[in-house]
């Protein structure tokens, strides 16, 4: 039973890390896209895109912190 729990925790860690890396890449693309929109004269849309990307990054960071905390408490 302990092996199963350890395996599941490891799988959750790996999936969480993968999601974190992919979301970081997507956020970077959105920030770049917002900058392009801003430079092309659509400043309002560019600001909204960049703001949304930063808010998304904050949410994803908090989710990763929660996952890491729960994983740590389970392993404790």
NORCOR-V210899 format. One record per pair of residues at least 24 apart in sequence whose ideal C-beta (glycine too) atoms are under 8 Angstrom apart, sorted by sequence separation. I is the first residue (numbers start at 1). J is the second residue. If there is no record, write none. Layout:
i: (I	I)
j: (J	J)
This chain:
i: (27	30	27	27	23	24	27	24	23	20	20	16	16	16	12	16	13	12	9	9	9	5)
j: (53	56	56	57	56	57	60	60	60	60	64	64	67	68	67	71	71	71	71	74	75	74)
